[in-house]
Amino acid sequence: YEVSLGALKFKNDELLLNDYLLRPKNSSAVNDNNKVSVPKVNVLGLSLEEMLMKRVQATRLVVVQPEVVIDLKKGRKRKSNPESADEALRRLMSGMEDRVAVGNIIVENGSLRLQS
């Protein structure tokens, strides 16, 4: 995957991100239509000490107008024994819990588009 970011700003204990985009690199193994775009992300109560230790610790994360697009008809080749969505989410979250600690997560006007 590749990440792009329009702007990054630190102000006291706040981190402001604008125009965040996550999308697959050009590859035949991954569908190019899948993406996550977020015009504005605010991380409040950020601990700079924890960031130096490669952890994100904050009191609040506000994600404004995120758009998630997942194309179900293409993508990676299916495994012979695919994991369920619950198992995949559990695996993702267990990997993040050592690196990310946020008190409240707020999503404003988000959209999830599943294409089939």
N, C-alpha and C positions, 0 to 999 in steps of 0.2 A: 504494500500500500504506500501511497505517497500523501503527504500532508502539505497544505499551503495555508498561509496565515497572512491576512492583510495588514494587521497592526497589533502590537503588543505594548501594553503600558502598565507600569507599576506605579501605585500611588498609595503611600502608607502601607497598610496591610491588605491592599486590594490588587488583584491582577485583572486587567481588562483585555480581552481578546476580541478582535473584529475579523469577520470574514474567514472563519475557520472552515476548511474543506478537507475531507478524508475520502480518497477514492483509490480504486485498484490501479496499480501500474499496468501498462499495456502488457497483457499476457493471455495466452490462449486458455490457461487454467482458471482464470477468474473473469467473471462477467464485468465488462466495462461500464454497465449501466448502474451498478451498485454505488451508492455514495452517501455520505453524511455531510450536510452543510449547515453551518450555524453562523448567522450574521453577527451575533453578539453573545459573549460569555463573560460573566462577572464572577470572580472567585473572591469572596469576602472573608476577612478574618484569617488571612493566609499566614502561616508560620514560615518565615524565611529560614529559620534554623532547620526545620524539617526538609525544606527544599534542598538545602545543601547536602542532606543525607539521602537525596533522591526519593523523597516521600512528599506527597501532597497532603497537608493537613489544613483544613479550613472550617470555618463555622457555617458557611453557606455557599452554594454553587447555584447561580441563576443562569439558565440557558434560554435565550430569547429566539423564538421562531426557528427551531431546528427542523430540518427536513431530512428524513431518512428514506432512501429509495432502495428497495430490494427486489431484484428481478428473479423470480422463482423458476422461470422456464429455462434459464441458462445457468452457467456457473461451473463450479467444481464438479468433477466426476463423483458420483455417489459411491460411498463405501458399501461393501457388501452387508455391513451391519451398522447403519447410520445411528448416531445418537439422537435422542429426542431433543426438542427445543429446551425443555427444562434442564436436561443434563448439560447441554452446551452453555446455558446461562449460569448454572451452578459452577461449572469449570472456569468460566470467564471471571465470575465474581470472586472465586477463591484465589485466583491469581492476582486480583486487584487489591484485596483486603490488606495485604502486607505493604502496599505502596500508597493507598489512597484512604483518607479518613475525612469525611465531610459530614457535618452535623445535619444540614438540611439541603435537599436538592429541589430546586423549583424549575419547572419547565413551563414557559409561557408561549402559548400559541404554536405548539409543535404539530408536525404532520408526519405520518408514517404511510408510505405508499408501497404496497406490495403489487408487483406486476406479475401476471401469469400468462 
